[in-house]
Amino acid sequence: MKLMPCPWNGPRNISEFICRGEVTAVPDADCSDGEWSEYVFMENNIAGEVCEWWIHTPSSFWFIVRRDTRSEEILETYTVDEFFLRTDQKAGS
């Protein structure tokens, strides 16, 4: 059984979580249709470290996971506030 270290609920079975994609910058409100569709539909899909949005489905708790896509190793988990304070970004970036 693989465990996910949830920052709110502690270590839980990975089956309780859903990955919702990479953390990416939200385009400006006046962006083009092409920029918006790229934001909504495209992912970098890199081989290496990536930061992703995850949700613990029983509690509806959203958080950020830094993991290595080559090994599926979970490197670190953050609350949303903690992530954006550490990376000096604004929410949605």
N, C-alpha and C positions, 0 to 999 in steps of 0.2 A: 504494500500500500504506500503510495506517494503522499507525503504531507506538504501542505502549503502553510507557511508561517504567516497567517493573517495578522495584521497589526491591531485589529480590534478583537477578534475571537480566538487568537492563539493558533497553534498548529491544528489543522483540520484536514480531512481527507480531500484530495484534489478534486474528487467528483462533486464537491459542493461549490465549485467555482466555475466561472465562465470568463474566458478572455474576450475582451471587446476591442482589441486592436492597439496599435502604437499610439504613444503620446506624441502628438504633432501640433504645430502652431495653427491656430484657427485664422483663416484669412480675414482681412478687413471686410466690413459690411458692404463696401462698394466694389468688391472684387468682381471679376468677370465670371460668366457661367462656366468657362473652362477651368478657372482657378478653383471655383467651388466644387465642381465635379471631381477634380483631381483630389481635393481634400477629402471628399466623402468616399470615393471609390478606390483610390490608389494607396498602396502601402509600399514601403521601401523593401521589405522582405529580405533584410540583410542576414548574412551568416555571421553571427557574433552577438555582442551585447545589445540588448534592446530594452527600452522602457515601454510598458504596456498598461492599459487600463484593465483591471480585473474587478469582478463583483462576486461577493460571497452571497449566493442566491438565497439561503435561508434567512439571512438578516438584511439583505439588500445593501450591504456595506461595500462602497466603492473604494478602491485603493490602487496604488501603483506597484508594479512588480518589475524589477530589473532582473533579466534572465539572459542566459546564453542560449541562442537558438540552435547552436551546433550540438550541445550536450543536453539541452533541456534543463540545465541546472538553474535553480532559483538562487540568484546571488543576493538579493535583498528585497524587502518589501517596505513600503512607506505609506503613511496616511497621505491624502492628497495635499493637505497643508504642509506637511513635513517635506514632501517632494519638491513643491514649488518654492519653499523657503531655501532648501539646500541648493537647488539648481538656479536660484535667482531668476526665476521666470514667473510670469503671471499665469493664473489658471487658464487652461486651454491652449497654452503654448506648447 
